[in-house]
Amino acid sequence: MSEFKLAAGSHVKYGCISTDLYPILRQGLAANMPRQSFDQATESAKEAAPARGIMVGELMAYFAACAAFCKATSTLHQNNEQVMGSFVNALQNQHGEKPQMPELENIAVTAGLPVILEIELAEDCVIEADSQFTDVSEAEKSWKLWRSGALLREGGIPASWIKKFYFPRLLDYRDATSSKNPRTLEQTTDCALMVGGLMQVWHKDTPADLLHAFRKQYGRINFSQHSNFDDTALERFFNLNSMLDPATRLLNQMTIWQDIDALAKKQQIPLM
């Protein structure tokens, strides 16, 4: 079968977490990037074989961001079990009040939140099929039906091809006092996009159907917040109070984690 290419000017998405943003800005995306997954068998296979290409897509980018976020969050909590346990207790006992815990500062630096990169291809690029959905030889089917595949390009993706990044609504402690707060509801809606990515993998739902339903209900098919992808924009993003303040960044990590967990359970999807 002849190779399938995405034409120059095509837009694709890549899912990761916020701690990856500065390294990607400096170095771009390497030609072969490890695939994000929740499945232990897939993780073992990944270790046994080198990565091939850069997994890009539509809802599958949200799946990748979700997987990267959940694994990073689980690791952070396991490595800082005592402090994070005290933090969670403080959140429950001091509802709406920021815990005064200086020890959170070093931990929060490593707390990544889910983000999506929007990439505009500057040249025609070969796509290989996503083997989760179809045979590796059926790249065109993989992209047109599942909107997922591995982009193969020597040299990877330059940072200059990345035009925007999307991220969930970030909360402060005033927002966390009510689940019906509009900003809290917006963050929950953002989490529903990531669970849409989980549904695509676990239930083999097609992204067109899922995104159509999401757009019909919420009027969008991206995270609610976005920014350009450059030095100035990243500095502005990391200087948002929700990112800069350690307790508030960890609050957002917790609320996003809880929303993903609750929404995934409704779909009977295991996270870890």
TAGIKA-V804116 format. One record per run of one state. SS is the DSSP state (alpha for helix, beta for strand, coil for the rest). FROM is the first residue (numbers start at 1). TO is the last residue. If there is no record, write none. Layout:
BEGIN
SS	FROM	TO
SS	FROM	TO
END
This chain:
BEGIN
coil	1	3
beta	4	6
coil	7	10
beta	11	17
alpha	18	27
coil	28	28
beta	29	29
coil	30	39
alpha	40	48
coil	49	53
beta	54	57
coil	58	58
alpha	59	79
coil	80	80
alpha	81	93
coil	94	103
alpha	104	108
coil	109	113
beta	114	120
coil	121	124
beta	125	129
coil	130	138
alpha	139	146
coil	147	147
beta	148	152
coil	153	156
beta	157	157
coil	158	158
alpha	159	161
beta	162	167
coil	168	174
alpha	175	177
coil	178	181
alpha	182	202
coil	203	206
alpha	207	218
coil	219	224
beta	225	228
coil	229	230
alpha	231	238
coil	239	240
alpha	241	244
coil	245	245
alpha	246	266
coil	267	272
END
